[in-house]
């Protein structure tokens, strides 16, 4: 059974940093693209980063230069380093598995709150 | 950047009725479109990919159709568990960019 478990969310002050982790199990982690998607309270879904099987990375303009996605295949884990956080980054962050152009499995999400 | 526009924002229906949800892309995405269901307090779940293919374990009452810029998700007969928010999603080729529609809430 595919499982994705996020951790690392919490309360951080504006301008601060946070590192999210995603522990994967139930599939060959190294063979899949992995992505992060976030959702602000009561709002829609926004893709925030992607990492391919060759560790190539992609970001939308909204987080480029502030967020860094990485993976550690030996530990079946993915990470999201988030710097220079602002109120607009407050959201539930989901770890997802990429299947072609889509997201076929999602974690339960971890809440990041940016507030003083 | 491809923009996905979903309509209506809210659909008020009763169990047993047919639901028809629309997703329009600002430019052609061929058949590269997915639909997700999100229930309150849960993560989204993939329902349909490549416009018309049901994901693993998805009931046959969920039907995706369309290509190019106009797509439809039909729920042929609503079950109580189908009341949720539905999102469409596409990926642009290069640079890779994933975008979602703003969602349609199907409510009782």
Contacts between the chains, C-beta under 8 A, distances in Angstrom:
chain1	res1	chain2	res2	distance
A	35	B	98	7.1
A	37	B	98	7.8
A	44	B	87	6.8
A	44	B	100	5.8
A	44	B	101	7.5
A	44	B	102	5.0
A	44	B	103	5.3
A	45	B	36	7.8
A	45	B	44	6.7
A	45	B	87	5.8
A	45	B	89	7.6
A	45	B	100	4.3
A	45	B	103	7.9
A	46	B	100	7.1
A	47	B	97	7.4
A	47	B	98	3.9
A	47	B	99	7.0
A	47	B	100	7.4
A	50	B	96	6.3
A	50	B	98	7.3
A	58	B	95	6.1
A	58	B	96	4.9
A	58	B	97	7.5
A	60	B	97	6.5
A	94	B	43	5.8
A	94	B	44	7.7
A	99	B	46	7.9
A	99	B	49	7.4
A	100	B	49	7.2
A	100	B	50	7.8
A	101	B	32	5.1
A	101	B	34	7.2
A	101	B	49	7.7
A	101	B	90	7.0
A	101	B	91	3.8
A	101	B	98	7.7
A	102	B	34	4.4
A	102	B	46	6.1
A	102	B	49	4.9
A	102	B	89	6.8
A	102	B	91	7.5
A	103	B	34	7.8
A	103	B	36	7.7
A	103	B	44	7.6
A	103	B	46	6.5
A	103	B	89	7.5
A	103	B	98	7.8
A	104	B	46	5.1
A	104	B	49	7.8
A	104	B	55	6.7
A	105	B	46	7.9
A	106	B	43	3.9
A	106	B	44	5.8
A	106	B	45	7.2
A	107	B	43	6.6
A	108	B	42	8.0
A	108	B	43	5.8
A	109	B	43	5.8
